[in-house]
Amino acid sequence: MKKLPIGTQDFEVLQKSGSFYLDKTKHLFEILSSSDRYYFFSRPRRFGKSLMLSVIKNIFLGKQELFN
């Protein structure tokens, strides 16, 4: 059973530790690559905003090994 990543806000650390992560990177990649519009990602407090930004950062850095 995978452990829950309580307090982990860095996507790279989360992936390398083998923690549970509900993968929505396909949807983020589609949004980021499909349009030249601006998007505002609004999320409630303590709801993964830092983790989502870390995922977006790693997409732009091209770290493909994290997304297998």
mmCIF file as Biopython writes it, N, C-alpha, C and O atoms, coordinates in Angstrom:
data_model
#
loop_
_atom_site.group_PDB
_atom_site.id
_atom_site.type_symbol
_atom_site.label_atom_id
_atom_site.label_alt_id
_atom_site.label_comp_id
_atom_site.label_asym_id
_atom_site.label_entity_id
_atom_site.label_seq_id
_atom_site.pdbx_PDB_ins_code
_atom_site.Cartn_x
_atom_site.Cartn_y
_atom_site.Cartn_z
_atom_site.occupancy
_atom_site.B_iso_or_equiv
_atom_site.auth_seq_id
_atom_site.auth_asym_id
_atom_site.pdbx_PDB_model_num
ATOM 1   N N  . MET A ? 1  ? 0.840  -1.174 0.000   1.0 0.0 1  A 1 
ATOM 2   C CA . MET A ? 1  ? 0.000  0.000  0.000   1.0 0.0 1  A 1 
ATOM 3   C C  . MET A ? 1  ? 0.887  1.240  0.000   1.0 0.0 1  A 1 
ATOM 4   O O  . MET A ? 1  ? 1.845  1.331  0.768   1.0 0.0 1  A 1 
ATOM 5   N N  . LYS A ? 2  ? 0.561  2.191  -0.866  1.0 0.0 2  A 1 
ATOM 6   C CA . LYS A ? 2  ? 1.347  3.418  -0.955  1.0 0.0 2  A 1 
ATOM 7   C C  . LYS A ? 2  ? 1.013  4.339  0.212   1.0 0.0 2  A 1 
ATOM 8   O O  . LYS A ? 2  ? -0.117 4.367  0.700   1.0 0.0 2  A 1 
ATOM 9   N N  . LYS A ? 3  ? 2.025  5.093  0.648   1.0 0.0 3  A 1 
ATOM 10  C CA . LYS A ? 3  ? 1.789  6.025  1.748   1.0 0.0 3  A 1 
ATOM 11  C C  . LYS A ? 3  ? 1.194  7.320  1.223   1.0 0.0 3  A 1 
ATOM 12  O O  . LYS A ? 3  ? 1.399  7.688  0.066   1.0 0.0 3  A 1 
ATOM 13  N N  . LEU A ? 4  ? 0.456  8.007  2.083   1.0 0.0 4  A 1 
ATOM 14  C CA . LEU A ? 4  ? -0.144 9.285  1.721   1.0 0.0 4  A 1 
ATOM 15  C C  . LEU A ? 4  ? 0.879  10.393 1.922   1.0 0.0 4  A 1 
ATOM 16  O O  . LEU A ? 4  ? 1.568  10.416 2.942   1.0 0.0 4  A 1 
ATOM 17  N N  . PRO A ? 5  ? 0.990  11.312 0.967   1.0 0.0 5  A 1 
ATOM 18  C CA . PRO A ? 5  ? 2.009  12.359 1.032   1.0 0.0 5  A 1 
ATOM 19  C C  . PRO A ? 5  ? 1.549  13.573 1.844   1.0 0.0 5  A 1 
ATOM 20  O O  . PRO A ? 5  ? 1.364  14.654 1.285   1.0 0.0 5  A 1 
ATOM 21  N N  . ILE A ? 6  ? 1.369  13.409 3.119   1.0 0.0 6  A 1 
ATOM 22  C CA . ILE A ? 6  ? 0.916  14.508 3.970   1.0 0.0 6  A 1 
ATOM 23  C C  . ILE A ? 6  ? 2.020  15.564 4.048   1.0 0.0 6  A 1 
ATOM 24  O O  . ILE A ? 6  ? 3.133  15.280 4.491   1.0 0.0 6  A 1 
ATOM 25  N N  . GLY A ? 7  ? 1.698  16.784 3.612   1.0 0.0 7  A 1 
ATOM 26  C CA . GLY A ? 7  ? 2.638  17.900 3.693   1.0 0.0 7  A 1 
ATOM 27  C C  . GLY A ? 7  ? 3.663  17.966 2.574   1.0 0.0 7  A 1 
ATOM 28  O O  . GLY A ? 7  ? 4.497  18.872 2.574   1.0 0.0 7  A 1 
ATOM 29  N N  . THR A ? 8  ? 3.635  17.044 1.624   1.0 0.0 8  A 1 
ATOM 30  C CA . THR A ? 8  ? 4.593  17.059 0.517   1.0 0.0 8  A 1 
ATOM 31  C C  . THR A ? 8  ? 4.074  17.991 -0.570  1.0 0.0 8  A 1 
ATOM 32  O O  . THR A ? 8  ? 2.972  17.797 -1.084  1.0 0.0 8  A 1 
ATOM 33  N N  . GLN A ? 9  ? 4.869  19.005 -0.922  1.0 0.0 9  A 1 
ATOM 34  C CA . GLN A ? 9  ? 4.437  19.989 -1.903  1.0 0.0 9  A 1 
ATOM 35  C C  . GLN A ? 9  ? 5.313  19.992 -3.148  1.0 0.0 9  A 1 
ATOM 36  O O  . GLN A ? 9  ? 5.100  20.806 -4.046  1.0 0.0 9  A 1 
ATOM 37  N N  . ASP A ? 10 ? 6.286  19.105 -3.217  1.0 0.0 10 A 1 
ATOM 38  C CA . ASP A ? 10 ? 7.181  19.041 -4.361  1.0 0.0 10 A 1 
ATOM 39  C C  . ASP A ? 10 ? 6.888  17.773 -5.150  1.0 0.0 10 A 1 
ATOM 40  O O  . ASP A ? 10 ? 7.014  16.666 -4.626  1.0 0.0 10 A 1 
ATOM 41  N N  . PHE A ? 11 ? 6.498  17.933 -6.407  1.0 0.0 11 A 1 
ATOM 42  C CA . PHE A ? 11 ? 6.098  16.798 -7.239  1.0 0.0 11 A 1 
ATOM 43  C C  . PHE A ? 11 ? 7.235  15.813 -7.440  1.0 0.0 11 A 1 
ATOM 44  O O  . PHE A ? 11 ? 7.008  14.603 -7.431  1.0 0.0 11 A 1 
ATOM 45  N N  . GLU A ? 12 ? 8.442  16.300 -7.620  1.0 0.0 12 A 1 
ATOM 46  C CA . GLU A ? 12 ? 9.584  15.407 -7.845  1.0 0.0 12 A 1 
ATOM 47  C C  . GLU A ? 12 ? 9.845  14.532 -6.624  1.0 0.0 12 A 1 
ATOM 48  O O  . GLU A ? 12 ? 10.093 13.334 -6.761  1.0 0.0 12 A 1 
ATOM 49  N N  . VAL A ? 13 ? 9.792  15.113 -5.447  1.0 0.0 13 A 1 
ATOM 50  C CA . VAL A ? 13 ? 9.977  14.350 -4.199  1.0 0.0 13 A 1 
ATOM 51  C C  . VAL A ? 13 ? 8.857  13.333 -4.038  1.0 0.0 13 A 1 
ATOM 52  O O  . VAL A ? 13 ? 9.100  12.195 -3.638  1.0 0.0 13 A 1 
ATOM 53  N N  . LEU A ? 14 ? 7.646  13.736 -4.346  1.0 0.0 14 A 1 
ATOM 54  C CA . LEU A ? 14 ? 6.494  12.864 -4.217  1.0 0.0 14 A 1 
ATOM 55  C C  . LEU A ? 14 ? 6.618  11.649 -5.140  1.0 0.0 14 A 1 
ATOM 56  O O  . LEU A ? 14 ? 6.349  10.525 -4.716  1.0 0.0 14 A 1 
ATOM 57  N N  . GLN A ? 15 ? 7.020  11.860 -6.389  1.0 0.0 15 A 1 
ATOM 58  C CA . GLN A ? 15 ? 7.160  10.762 -7.337  1.0 0.0 15 A 1 
ATOM 59  C C  . GLN A ? 15 ? 8.301  9.822  -6.963  1.0 0.0 15 A 1 
ATOM 60  O O  . GLN A ? 15 ? 8.158  8.604  -7.070  1.0 0.0 15 A 1 
ATOM 61  N N  . LYS A ? 16 ? 9.426  10.372 -6.528  1.0 0.0 16 A 1 
ATOM 62  C CA . LYS A ? 16 ? 10.581 9.541  -6.197  1.0 0.0 16 A 1 
ATOM 63  C C  . LYS A ? 16 ? 10.383 8.750  -4.911  1.0 0.0 16 A 1 
ATOM 64  O O  . LYS A ? 16 ? 11.016 7.711  -4.722  1.0 0.0 16 A 1 
ATOM 65  N N  . SER A ? 17 ? 9.512  9.226  -4.025  1.0 0.0 17 A 1 
ATOM 66  C CA . SER A ? 17 ? 9.270  8.506  -2.778  1.0 0.0 17 A 1 
ATOM 67  C C  . SER A ? 17 ? 8.232  7.397  -2.944  1.0 0.0 17 A 1 
ATOM 68  O O  . SER A ? 17 ? 8.062  6.571  -2.047  1.0 0.0 17 A 1 
ATOM 69  N N  . GLY A ? 18 ? 7.542  7.372  -4.079  1.0 0.0 18 A 1 
ATOM 70  C CA . GLY A ? 18 ? 6.548  6.333  -4.322  1.0 0.0 18 A 1 
ATOM 71  C C  . GLY A ? 18 ? 5.252  6.548  -3.564  1.0 0.0 18 A 1 
ATOM 72  O O  . GLY A ? 18 ? 4.520  5.593  -3.304  1.0 0.0 18 A 1 
ATOM 73  N N  . SER A ? 19 ? 4.963  7.779  -3.212  1.0 0.0 19 A 1 
ATOM 74  C CA . SER A ? 19 ? 3.736  8.092  -2.483  1.0 0.0 19 A 1 
ATOM 75  C C  . SER A ? 19 ? 2.535  8.093  -3.414  1.0 0.0 19 A 1 
ATOM 76  O O  . SER A ? 19 ? 2.689  8.141  -4.635  1.0 0.0 19 A 1 
ATOM 77  N N  . PHE A ? 20 ? 1.346  8.040  -2.841  1.0 0.0 20 A 1 
ATOM 78  C CA . PHE A ? 20 ? 0.101  8.067  -3.599  1.0 0.0 20 A 1 
ATOM 79  C C  . PHE A ? 20 ? -0.094 9.452  -4.197  1.0 0.0 20 A 1 
ATOM 80  O O  . PHE A ? 20 ? 0.088  10.464 -3.521  1.0 0.0 20 A 1 
ATOM 81  N N  . TYR A ? 21 ? -0.468 9.485  -5.476  1.0 0.0 21 A 1 
ATOM 82  C CA . TYR A ? 21 ? -0.735 10.748 -6.154  1.0 0.0 21 A 1 
ATOM 83  C C  . TYR A ? 21 ? -1.798 10.505 -7.210  1.0 0.0 21 A 1 
ATOM 84  O O  . TYR A ? 21 ? -1.635 9.632  -8.063  1.0 0.0 21 A 1 
ATOM 85  N N  . LEU A ? 22 ? -2.877 11.257 -7.165  1.0 0.0 22 A 1 
ATOM 86  C CA . LEU A ? 22 ? -3.921 11.177 -8.169  1.0 0.0 22 A 1 
ATOM 87  C C  . LEU A ? 22 ? -3.467 12.005 -9.364  1.0 0.0 22 A 1 
ATOM 88  O O  . LEU A ? 22 ? -3.460 13.235 -9.302  1.0 0.0 22 A 1 
ATOM 89  N N  . ASP A ? 23 ? -3.096 11.353 -10.427 1.0 0.0 23 A 1 
ATOM 90  C CA . ASP A ? 23 ? -2.438 11.990 -11.564 1.0 0.0 23 A 1 
ATOM 91  C C  . ASP A ? 23 ? -3.426 12.729 -12.462 1.0 0.0 23 A 1 
ATOM 92  O O  . ASP A ? 23 ? -4.301 12.122 -13.079 1.0 0.0 23 A 1 
ATOM 93  N N  . LYS A ? 24 ? -3.268 14.045 -12.523 1.0 0.0 24 A 1 
ATOM 94  C CA . LYS A ? 24 ? -4.068 14.877 -13.419 1.0 0.0 24 A 1 
ATOM 95  C C  . LYS A ? 24 ? -3.170 15.613 -14.399 1.0 0.0 24 A 1 
ATOM 96  O O  . LYS A ? 24 ? -3.589 16.602 -15.001 1.0 0.0 24 A 1 
ATOM 97  N N  . THR A ? 25 ? -1.949 15.145 -14.565 1.0 0.0 25 A 1 
ATOM 98  C CA . THR A ? 25 ? -0.990 15.844 -15.420 1.0 0.0 25 A 1 
ATOM 99  C C  . THR A ? 25 ? -1.417 15.836 -16.886 1.0 0.0 25 A 1 
ATOM 100 O O  . THR A ? 25 ? -1.100 16.771 -17.621 1.0 0.0 25 A 1 
ATOM 101 N N  . LYS A ? 26 ? -2.120 14.812 -17.317 1.0 0.0 26 A 1 
ATOM 102 C CA . LYS A ? 26 ? -2.597 14.779 -18.699 1.0 0.0 26 A 1 
ATOM 103 C C  . LYS A ? 26 ? -3.519 15.956 -18.962 1.0 0.0 26 A 1 
ATOM 104 O O  . LYS A ? 26 ? -3.425 16.604 -20.004 1.0 0.0 26 A 1 
ATOM 105 N N  . HIS A ? 27 ? -4.405 16.232 -18.023 1.0 0.0 27 A 1 
ATOM 106 C CA . HIS A ? 27 ? -5.335 17.354 -18.176 1.0 0.0 27 A 1 
ATOM 107 C C  . HIS A ? 27 ? -4.593 18.689 -18.129 1.0 0.0 27 A 1 
ATOM 108 O O  . HIS A ? 27 ? -4.893 19.592 -18.910 1.0 0.0 27 A 1 
ATOM 109 N N  . LEU A ? 28 ? -3.640 18.817 -17.230 1.0 0.0 28 A 1 
ATOM 110 C CA . LEU A ? 28 ? -2.848 20.051 -17.155 1.0 0.0 28 A 1 
ATOM 111 C C  . LEU A ? 28 ? -2.068 20.279 -18.441 1.0 0.0 28 A 1 
ATOM 112 O O  . LEU A ? 28 ? -2.026 21.397 -18.956 1.0 0.0 28 A 1 
ATOM 113 N N  . PHE A ? 29 ? -1.448 19.220 -18.964 1.0 0.0 29 A 1 
ATOM 114 C CA . PHE A ? 29 ? -0.677 19.341 -20.195 1.0 0.0 29 A 1 
ATOM 115 C C  . PHE A ? 29 ? -1.573 19.753 -21.359 1.0 0.0 29 A 1 
ATOM 116 O O  . PHE A ? 29 ? -1.179 20.587 -22.174 1.0 0.0 29 A 1 
ATOM 117 N N  . GLU A ? 30 ? -2.766 19.183 -21.446 1.0 0.0 30 A 1 
ATOM 118 C CA . GLU A ? 30 ? -3.706 19.546 -22.510 1.0 0.0 30 A 1 
ATOM 119 C C  . GLU A ? 30 ? -4.109 21.009 -22.411 1.0 0.0 30 A 1 
ATOM 120 O O  . GLU A ? 30 ? -4.182 21.699 -23.428 1.0 0.0 30 A 1 
ATOM 121 N N  . ILE A ? 31 ? -4.367 21.488 -21.214 1.0 0.0 31 A 1 
ATOM 122 C CA . ILE A ? 31 ? -4.736 22.890 -21.024 1.0 0.0 31 A 1 
ATOM 123 C C  . ILE A ? 31 ? -3.585 23.808 -21.404 1.0 0.0 31 A 1 
ATOM 124 O O  . ILE A ? 31 ? -3.780 24.816 -22.083 1.0 0.0 31 A 1 
ATOM 125 N N  . LEU A ? 32 ? -2.391 23.453 -20.963 1.0 0.0 32 A 1 
ATOM 126 C CA . LEU A ? 32 ? -1.234 24.312 -21.202 1.0 0.0 32 A 1 
ATOM 127 C C  . LEU A ? 32 ? -0.796 24.325 -22.662 1.0 0.0 32 A 1 
ATOM 128 O O  . LEU A ? 32 ? -0.251 25.327 -23.126 1.0 0.0 32 A 1 
ATOM 129 N N  . SER A ? 33 ? -1.017 23.249 -23.389 1.0 0.0 33 A 1 
ATOM 130 C CA . SER A ? 33 ? -0.525 23.185 -24.762 1.0 0.0 33 A 1 
ATOM 131 C C  . SER A ? 33 ? -1.586 23.467 -25.823 1.0 0.0 33 A 1 
ATOM 132 O O  . SER A ? 33 ? -1.242 23.627 -26.994 1.0 0.0 33 A 1 
ATOM 133 N N  . SER A ? 34 ? -2.852 23.531 -25.454 1.0 0.0 34 A 1 
ATOM 134 C CA . SER A ? 34 ? -3.904 23.636 -26.458 1.0 0.0 34 A 1 
ATOM 135 C C  . SER A ? 34 ? -4.294 25.056 -26.824 1.0 0.0 34 A 1 
ATOM 136 O O  . SER A ? 34 ? -4.938 25.269 -27.851 1.0 0.0 34 A 1 
ATOM 137 N N  . SER A ? 35 ? -3.927 26.010 -26.026 1.0 0.0 35 A 1 
ATOM 138 C CA . SER A ? 35 ? -4.464 27.340 -26.252 1.0 0.0 35 A 1 
ATOM 139 C C  . SER A ? 35 ? -3.458 28.409 -25.864 1.0 0.0 35 A 1 
ATOM 140 O O  . SER A ? 35 ? -2.517 28.164 -25.110 1.0 0.0 35 A 1 
ATOM 141 N N  . ASP A ? 36 ? -3.680 29.587 -26.394 1.0 0.0 36 A 1 
ATOM 142 C CA . ASP A ? 36 ? -2.847 30.718 -26.006 1.0 0.0 36 A 1 
ATOM 143 C C  . ASP A ? 36 ? -3.602 31.655 -25.069 1.0 0.0 36 A 1 
ATOM 144 O O  . ASP A ? 36 ? -3.297 32.844 -24.979 1.0 0.0 36 A 1 
ATOM 145 N N  . ARG A ? 37 ? -4.579 31.106 -24.383 1.0 0.0 37 A 1 
ATOM 146 C CA . ARG A ? 37 ? -5.358 31.862 -23.408 1.0 0.0 37 A 1 
ATOM 147 C C  . ARG A ? 37 ? -4.667 31.855 -22.054 1.0 0.0 37 A 1 
ATOM 148 O O  . ARG A ? 37 ? -3.749 31.072 -21.808 1.0 0.0 37 A 1 
ATOM 149 N N  . TYR A ? 38 ? -5.118 32.726 -21.199 1.0 0.0 38 A 1 
ATOM 150 C CA . TYR A ? 38 ? -4.656 32.750 -19.814 1.0 0.0 38 A 1 
ATOM 151 C C  . TYR A ? 38 ? -5.658 31.990 -18.958 1.0 0.0 38 A 1 
ATOM 152 O O  . TYR A ? 38 ? -6.869 32.101 -19.154 1.0 0.0 38 A 1 
ATOM 153 N N  . TYR A ? 39 ? -5.149 31.224 -18.018 1.0 0.0 39 A 1 
ATOM 154 C CA . TYR A ? 39 ? -6.011 30.470 -17.113 1.0 0.0 39 A 1 
ATOM 155 C C  . TYR A ? 39 ? -5.702 30.848 -15.677 1.0 0.0 39 A 1 
ATOM 156 O O  . TYR A ? 39 ? -4.544 31.044 -15.310 1.0 0.0 39 A 1 
ATOM 157 N N  . PHE A ? 40 ? -6.733 30.948 -14.879 1.0 0.0 40 A 1 
ATOM 158 C CA . PHE A ? 40 ? -6.596 31.200 -13.455 1.0 0.0 40 A 1 
ATOM 159 C C  . PHE A ? 40 ? -7.054 29.939 -12.736 1.0 0.0 40 A 1 
ATOM 160 O O  . PHE A ? 40 ? -8.231 29.580 -12.778 1.0 0.0 40 A 1 
ATOM 161 N N  . PHE A ? 41 ? -6.116 29.276 -12.080 1.0 0.0 41 A 1 
ATOM 162 C CA . PHE A ? 41 ? -6.426 28.047 -11.351 1.0 0.0 41 A 1 
ATOM 163 C C  . PHE A ? 41 ? -6.761 28.413 -9.907  1.0 0.0 41 A 1 
ATOM 164 O O  . PHE A ? 41 ? -5.871 28.642 -9.088  1.0 0.0 41 A 1 
ATOM 165 N N  . SER A ? 42 ? -8.036 28.465 -9.615  1.0 0.0 42 A 1 
ATOM 166 C CA . SER A ? 42 ? -8.494 28.803 -8.275  1.0 0.0 42 A 1 
ATOM 167 C C  . SER A ? 42 ? -8.782 27.513 -7.515  1.0 0.0 42 A 1 
ATOM 168 O O  . SER A ? 42 ? -9.526 26.652 -7.985  1.0 0.0 42 A 1 
ATOM 169 N N  . ARG A ? 43 ? -8.187 27.397 -6.345  1.0 0.0 43 A 1 
ATOM 170 C CA . ARG A ? 43 ? -8.424 26.216 -5.520  1.0 0.0 43 A 1 
ATOM 171 C C  . ARG A ? 43 ? -8.573 26.675 -4.079  1.0 0.0 43 A 1 
ATOM 172 O O  . ARG A ? 43 ? -7.982 27.684 -3.691  1.0 0.0 43 A 1 
ATOM 173 N N  . PRO A ? 44 ? -9.343 25.961 -3.285  1.0 0.0 44 A 1 
ATOM 174 C CA . PRO A ? 44 ? -9.519 26.354 -1.881  1.0 0.0 44 A 1 
ATOM 175 C C  . PRO A ? 44 ? -8.208 26.269 -1.095  1.0 0.0 44 A 1 
ATOM 176 O O  . PRO A ? 44 ? -7.236 25.655 -1.535  1.0 0.0 44 A 1 
ATOM 177 N N  . ARG A ? 45 ? -8.213 26.884 0.045   1.0 0.0 45 A 1 
ATOM 178 C CA . ARG A ? 45 ? -7.063 26.853 0.932   1.0 0.0 45 A 1 
ATOM 179 C C  . ARG A ? 45 ? -6.715 25.410 1.295   1.0 0.0 45 A 1 
ATOM 180 O O  . ARG A ? 45 ? -7.602 24.593 1.542   1.0 0.0 45 A 1 
ATOM 181 N N  . ARG A ? 46 ? -5.405 25.103 1.325   1.0 0.0 46 A 1 
ATOM 182 C CA . ARG A ? 46 ? -4.892 23.772 1.685   1.0 0.0 46 A 1 
ATOM 183 C C  . ARG A ? 46 ? -5.379 22.698 0.711   1.0 0.0 46 A 1 
ATOM 184 O O  . ARG A ? 46 ? -5.663 21.573 1.122   1.0 0.0 46 A 1 
ATOM 185 N N  . PHE A ? 47 ? -5.476 23.035 -0.570  1.0 0.0 47 A 1 
ATOM 186 C CA . PHE A ? 47 ? -6.020 22.100 -1.543  1.0 0.0 47 A 1 
ATOM 187 C C  . PHE A ? 47 ? -5.058 21.813 -2.686  1.0 0.0 47 A 1 
ATOM 188 O O  . PHE A ? 47 ? -5.503 21.505 -3.792  1.0 0.0 47 A 1 
ATOM 189 N N  . GLY A ? 48 ? -3.759 21.903 -2.454  1.0 0.0 48 A 1 
ATOM 190 C CA . GLY A ? 48 ? -2.789 21.454 -3.427  1.0 0.0 48 A 1 
ATOM 191 C C  . GLY A ? 48 ? -2.331 22.455 -4.467  1.0 0.0 48 A 1 
ATOM 192 O O  . GLY A ? 48 ? -1.883 22.055 -5.542  1.0 0.0 48 A 1 
ATOM 193 N N  . LYS A ? 49 ? -2.429 23.749 -4.181  1.0 0.0 49 A 1 
ATOM 194 C CA . LYS A ? 49 ? -1.980 24.745 -5.160  1.0 0.0 49 A 1 
ATOM 195 C C  . LYS A ? 49 ? -0.478 24.658 -5.386  1.0 0.0 49 A 1 
ATOM 196 O O  . LYS A ? 49 ? -0.026 24.714 -6.529  1.0 0.0 49 A 1 
ATOM 197 N N  . SER A ? 50 ? 0.297  24.525 -4.329  1.0 0.0 50 A 1 
ATOM 198 C CA . SER A ? 50 ? 1.756  24.438 -4.465  1.0 0.0 50 A 1 
ATOM 199 C C  . SER A ? 50 ? 2.167  23.184 -5.209  1.0 0.0 50 A 1 
ATOM 200 O O  . SER A ? 50 ? 3.090  23.220 -6.022  1.0 0.0 50 A 1 
ATOM 201 N N  . LEU A ? 51 ? 1.499  22.082 -4.944  1.0 0.0 51 A 1 
ATOM 202 C CA . LEU A ? 51 ? 1.797  20.836 -5.642  1.0 0.0 51 A 1 
ATOM 203 C C  . LEU A ? 51 ? 1.450  20.957 -7.122  1.0 0.0 51 A 1 
ATOM 204 O O  . LEU A ? 51 ? 2.202  20.477 -7.971  1.0 0.0 51 A 1 
ATOM 205 N N  . MET A ? 52 ? 0.323  21.590 -7.443  1.0 0.0 52 A 1 
ATOM 206 C CA . MET A ? 52 ? -0.057 21.767 -8.836  1.0 0.0 52 A 1 
ATOM 207 C C  . MET A ? 52 ? 0.966  22.639 -9.576  1.0 0.0 52 A 1 
ATOM 208 O O  . MET A ? 52 ? 1.310  22.349 -10.721 1.0 0.0 52 A 1 
ATOM 209 N N  . LEU A ? 53 ? 1.444  23.687 -8.939  1.0 0.0 53 A 1 
ATOM 210 C CA . LEU A ? 53 ? 2.467  24.530 -9.555  1.0 0.0 53 A 1 
ATOM 211 C C  . LEU A ? 53 ? 3.777  23.778 -9.721  1.0 0.0 53 A 1 
ATOM 212 O O  . LEU A ? 53 ? 4.503  24.013 -10.686 1.0 0.0 53 A 1 
ATOM 213 N N  . SER A ? 54 ? 4.088  22.887 -8.808  1.0 0.0 54 A 1 
ATOM 214 C CA . SER A ? 54 ? 5.277  22.060 -8.932  1.0 0.0 54 A 1 
ATOM 215 C C  . SER A ? 54 ? 5.155  21.112 -10.123 1.0 0.0 54 A 1 
ATOM 216 O O  . SER A ? 54 ? 6.135  20.875 -10.829 1.0 0.0 54 A 1 
ATOM 217 N N  . VAL A ? 55 ? 3.956  20.570 -10.349 1.0 0.0 55 A 1 
ATOM 218 C CA . VAL A ? 55 ? 3.718  19.702 -11.512 1.0 0.0 55 A 1 
ATOM 219 C C  . VAL A ? 55 ? 3.911  20.500 -12.799 1.0 0.0 55 A 1 
ATOM 220 O O  . VAL A ? 55 ? 4.570  20.028 -13.726 1.0 0.0 55 A 1 
ATOM 221 N N  . ILE A ? 56 ? 3.336  21.714 -12.864 1.0 0.0 56 A 1 
ATOM 222 C CA . ILE A ? 56 ? 3.474  22.563 -14.043 1.0 0.0 56 A 1 
ATOM 223 C C  . ILE A ? 56 ? 4.939  22.914 -14.277 1.0 0.0 56 A 1 
ATOM 224 O O  . ILE A ? 56 ? 5.397  22.915 -15.420 1.0 0.0 56 A 1 
ATOM 225 N N  . LYS A ? 57 ? 5.672  23.209 -13.219 1.0 0.0 57 A 1 
ATOM 226 C CA . LYS A ? 57 ? 7.101  23.514 -13.340 1.0 0.0 57 A 1 
ATOM 227 C C  . LYS A ? 57 ? 7.857  22.348 -13.961 1.0 0.0 57 A 1 
ATOM 228 O O  . LYS A ? 57 ? 8.690  22.550 -14.845 1.0 0.0 57 A 1 
ATOM 229 N N  . ASN A ? 58 ? 7.575  21.136 -13.509 1.0 0.0 58 A 1 
ATOM 230 C CA . ASN A ? 58 ? 8.268  19.961 -14.032 1.0 0.0 58 A 1 
ATOM 231 C C  . ASN A ? 58 ? 7.864  19.637 -15.462 1.0 0.0 58 A 1 
ATOM 232 O O  . ASN A ? 58 ? 8.661  19.072 -16.211 1.0 0.0 58 A 1 
ATOM 233 N N  . ILE A ? 59 ? 6.637  19.984 -15.859 1.0 0.0 59 A 1 
ATOM 234 C CA . ILE A ? 59 ? 6.238  19.836 -17.256 1.0 0.0 59 A 1 
ATOM 235 C C  . ILE A ? 59 ? 7.097  20.742 -18.124 1.0 0.0 59 A 1 
ATOM 236 O O  . ILE A ? 59 ? 7.627  20.307 -19.147 1.0 0.0 59 A 1 
ATOM 237 N N  . PHE A ? 60 ? 7.238  22.007 -17.719 1.0 0.0 60 A 1 
ATOM 238 C CA . PHE A ? 60 ? 8.016  22.960 -18.509 1.0 0.0 60 A 1 
ATOM 239 C C  . PHE A ? 60 ? 9.515  22.671 -18.471 1.0 0.0 60 A 1 
ATOM 240 O O  . PHE A ? 60 ? 10.230 23.004 -19.417 1.0 0.0 60 A 1 
ATOM 241 N N  . LEU A ? 61 ? 9.997  22.060 -17.399 1.0 0.0 61 A 1 
ATOM 242 C CA . LEU A ? 61 ? 11.408 21.683 -17.342 1.0 0.0 61 A 1 
ATOM 243 C C  . LEU A ? 61 ? 11.705 20.433 -18.172 1.0 0.0 61 A 1 
ATOM 244 O O  . LEU A ? 61 ? 12.866 20.112 -18.425 1.0 0.0 61 A 1 
ATOM 245 N N  . GLY A ? 62 ? 10.660 19.736 -18.591 1.0 0.0 62 A 1 
ATOM 246 C CA . GLY A ? 62 ? 10.820 18.567 -19.459 1.0 0.0 62 A 1 
ATOM 247 C C  . GLY A ? 62 ? 11.307 17.327 -18.732 1.0 0.0 62 A 1 
ATOM 248 O O  . GLY A ? 62 ? 11.991 16.500 -19.336 1.0 0.0 62 A 1 
ATOM 249 N N  . LYS A ? 63 ? 10.986 17.170 -17.478 1.0 0.0 63 A 1 
ATOM 250 C CA . LYS A ? 63 ? 11.397 15.994 -16.700 1.0 0.0 63 A 1 
ATOM 251 C C  . LYS A ? 63 ? 10.426 14.852 -16.966 1.0 0.0 63 A 1 
ATOM 252 O O  . LYS A ? 63 ? 9.562  14.552 -16.142 1.0 0.0 63 A 1 
ATOM 253 N N  . GLN A ? 64 ? 10.577 14.221 -18.122 1.0 0.0 64 A 1 
ATOM 254 C CA . GLN A ? 64 ? 9.657  13.179 -18.566 1.0 0.0 64 A 1 
ATOM 255 C C  . GLN A ? 64 ? 9.676  11.940 -17.685 1.0 0.0 64 A 1 
ATOM 256 O O  . GLN A ? 64 ? 8.676  11.226 -17.600 1.0 0.0 64 A 1 
ATOM 257 N N  . GLU A ? 65 ? 10.798 11.675 -17.030 1.0 0.0 65 A 1 
ATOM 258 C CA . GLU A ? 65 ? 10.887 10.468 -16.204 1.0 0.0 65 A 1 
ATOM 259 C C  . GLU A ? 65 ? 9.920  10.513 -15.017 1.0 0.0 65 A 1 
ATOM 260 O O  . GLU A ? 65 ? 9.581  9.468  -14.463 1.0 0.0 65 A 1 
ATOM 261 N N  . LEU A ? 66 ? 9.475  11.705 -14.622 1.0 0.0 66 A 1 
ATOM 262 C CA . LEU A ? 66 ? 8.538  11.816 -13.502 1.0 0.0 66 A 1 
ATOM 263 C C  . LEU A ? 66 ? 7.093  11.492 -13.921 1.0 0.0 66 A 1 
ATOM 264 O O  . LEU A ? 66 ? 6.233  11.252 -13.073 1.0 0.0 66 A 1 
ATOM 265 N N  . PHE A ? 67 ? 6.843  11.490 -15.223 1.0 0.0 67 A 1 
ATOM 266 C CA . PHE A ? 67 ? 5.477  11.327 -15.707 1.0 0.0 67 A 1 
ATOM 267 C C  . PHE A ? 67 ? 5.210  9.968  -16.340 1.0 0.0 67 A 1 
ATOM 268 O O  . PHE A ? 67 ? 4.248  9.825  -17.094 1.0 0.0 67 A 1 
ATOM 269 N N  . ASN A ? 68 ? 6.022  8.988  -16.058 1.0 0.0 68 A 1 
ATOM 270 C CA . ASN A ? 68 ? 5.811  7.637  -16.592 1.0 0.0 68 A 1 
ATOM 271 C C  . ASN A ? 68 ? 4.822  6.874  -15.762 1.0 0.0 68 A 1 
ATOM 272 O O  . ASN A ? 68 ? 4.523  5.719  -16.065 1.0 0.0 68 A 1 
#
